[in-house]
Amino acid sequence: MTTSIIDESEVYGRAADKDALRNQVLSESSSSQGRDGVQVISVVGAGGSGKTTLAQLLFNDDRVRVKNHFELTKWVCVSDPFDERRIARAILESPGKSSPDSSELEPLLQQLKETFSGKRFLLVLDDVWTKEDSKWKPFQYSLKDGAPGSVILVTTRSLEVAAAVGTTHTHHMALLSDSDCWLIMQRIAFGRRSEEWSKKKESIGQKIAEKCKGLPLAAKTLGSLLRFKDTVQQWQDVLDSEIWQLKEATMDLFPHFYLSYNELSPEQKSCFSYCAVFPKDHVINVEKLIRLWIAQGFVRPRRRGERLEPVGHEYFNNLAMRSFFQEVRKESDFLFHEYMVCKMHDIVHDFAQFLTKSECHALGGAGRNSSSERARHLTILEGTKQEMFSSRGVDFGRLRSFLTFSEFGILVPRNLFCTLKCVRTLTLSHCWLPEIPAEIGSLIHLRHLDLRHCVIVEIPAEIGRLIHLRHLDLSQNRFVALPEAICDLYYLEILDISLCQNLCYLPERIESLVHLRYLFNFGTSELNQIPQGLGKLTSLCSLTRFVVRSNSDDLTILKDLNQLEILHIEIEGEVDFGSAELGKKVNMREMYLLFSFGAHFTETPSCIESIELPPNLQQLVLDKYPGTQLPSWLVTKPLVNNLTKLIINEAYNISSLPALWKLSSLEELGLIGVRKLECLGKEFFGITKAVHANSRDALGTLSNSETSISAEAVAFRNLRKLRFHNFYNWTRWEDLSEDDEEVALSIMPRLEELDFWGCGKLEILPHRILGRISSLKKLDIGRCSKLRDHYFDKTRDDWKQISHIPQVHISN
């Protein structure tokens, strides 16, 4: 899915387009044009011409205060298929609010009408494909009562689509000049190369830029290819390539992609082309993508015993560097675990489909229905009817992959499992499958089985016959127990039972799963006892819920699990952490400590103070920490040297946050629900009377045995992201005084993002502190009423104190 976020420094040659579109959107005539005062502007252009980029530039235009011009602004990626319910929900969703409850279209449309009526709004609908005005008309009716001057901005490749949405003005994308294409190419291709090296390639590069035909995505693709070319001859070979003459490569950007594609290894070619199974604009979870590649046998070890996931990540990184993937970014789940996501540009997706036109097919969606008896991979899209599962145009017995992409559930016919004789990947997530047929046991070639959120109430014993299964996802279902037969899955590496809230028991023979490396079991609230056999699974790398009862020996189960990388512990009372031997777990990089609602502590738990932490821990979450002070080991070795991310969530009894500034490796600090804190003092940055006496020596002394802080006076040396959420009683952040300005102290010299949410009593930001942080790029303020009153009006003096920050977002 596209987003409204853009880095304008990477955009070239679009000033004229931006000015023309902005003038149209903000023109005085907008209020009188269009249907009932709502103007529909369509940006039309070829794939890869920069339609989305132009819409992003407009949406984020602060120079003319586009967002202040409208009461409501919203960005929605539409894509194909045009699913009315999903789009209506996306328009209604907003940060900090839950999704609309209804899954039916009619109440969603009524809510749309109520939300937008009488308000001047800007609604961006990016990447629209459907030409059926019958699908568009309900939205037209729901949005028609917007105030005069309201604008719906549509991006599309097709003039027919522009007509179907009732366009009142069309903006045709101009092609970039060859010189602008060369600017894009050289930014990517040259990188940090020397000026002498770059000059030798410049004349050839300018000739290659002419091959872009004015399309920015082509320039980006060629730049990504050329960054791997070291010699003048290699650049010349690109210019002279016969691919430019290929007749089959005349569509859009395919010649540019063929150049990069032909340099891939056979395995990487297979991995890329397999991505045709995803819907357009789908947000792809990188870890899950790599597991799909592994299930199909595309990822090959280079030496005996090598783990396939790291090899798959190398494949992905190589493809991303060649621009086959875009918008690669980190996201976090509600347990603060980070994972990578990405997207494929529409044209890249078209290229993958072109390469696999006889093997990858999709059912459902506008213009996507296709079938062939030679199909190997079948995708079921939103809106597919049940009868299409038995499509006569597809030989289900030949399929290697069967994947569904649905938010609202498809009823799976029972006979499906009888037909998929060769399937290796079966993904039925969000389908309606209360009962798994016994015939599932006949799918003996299965490597990857995803039955997430299928309303399953019982797992049949026949699942134990899937002898080659590596990945089993049963999360978000309703079964109470797992059958003992699941322990016959000798090669199983990943078992996901997270959010199975009725699950009470794990199989007693769990030690038979000797190859199990990932057990995702968070959100299993009824699962309060782990079998002792779990302690024999010495290959285990992730365990996302481990309950430790007061005065029990539960932690001894962890003693020999020295391959653990991620561990979530739920603490229900005073326990002895010594038996877990956490200090010996050198591979542990992420730990989550949750103090259960059932735990009763009156002060900082002694069991926590005595804990011996894993020596290489990088990420730590303290959730519902009951103490009045943070554990003293937070600012001692090894955390000071290694910890890059710290989240303190709902620490109800803490009223001050001293000493954290000593965490010199920390890159992200999240402070959430610290409800007793009323004033954040200068001690947060280590500023004390001793510092004033002799700032440099004093700070060096303060670090004492925690020697990670050097004699340099630096608070939060490597911090990039700082967020304060739900500080309900926080009224004051103490700023620097004139005396403090004389202190030789550097405060957060690398901070890039500062985020406030739900801090309703905080009145003003510390202007002197923020003025010292030249690296700050983004300031977000949400649901902070007093801060909003101070800074929302950009004509006031308070705004001038923060106007140097490039991106400032203030919302209700």
Secondary structure, 3 states (H helix, E strand, C coil): CCCCCCCHHHCCCCHHHHHHHHHHHHCHHHHHCCECCEEEEEEECCCCCCHHHHHHHHHCCCCCCHHHHCCEEEEEEEECCCCHHHHHHHHHCCCCCCCCCCCCHHHHHHHHHHHHCCCCEEEEEEEECCCCHHHHHHHHHHHCCCCCCCEEEEEECCHHHHHHCCCCEEEECCCCCHHHHHHHHHHHHHCCCCHHHHHHHHHHHHHHHHHHCCCHHHHHHHHHHHCCCCCHHHHHHHHCCHHHHCHHHCCCCHHHHHHHHCCCCHHHHHHHHHHHHCCCCCCEEHHHHHHHHHHCCCCCCCCCCCCHHHHHHHHHHHHHHCCCCEEEEEEECCCCCEEEEEECCHHHHHHHHHHCCCCEEEECCCCCECCCCCCCEEEECCCCCHHHHHCCCCCHHHCCEEEECCCCCCECCCCHHHHCCCCCEEECCCCECCECCHHHHHCCCCCEEECCCCCCCECCHHHHHCCCCCEEECCCCCCCECCHHHHHCCCCCEEECCCCCCCCECCCCHHHCCCCCEEECCCCCCCCCCCHHHHHCCCCCEEEEEEECCCCCHHHHHCCCCCCCEEEEEECCCCCHHHHCHHHCCCCCEEEEEECCCCCCCCCCHHHHCCCCCCCCCEEEEECCCCCCCCHHHHCCCHHHHCCEEEEECCCCCCCCCCHHHCCCCCEEEEECCCCCCEECHHHHCCCHHHHHCHHHHHHHHHCCCCCCCCCCEECCCCCEEEEECCCCCCEECCCCHHHHCCCCEECCCCCEEEEECCCCCCCCCHHHHHHCCCCCEEEEECCHHHHHHHCCCCCHHHHCCCCCCEEEEEC
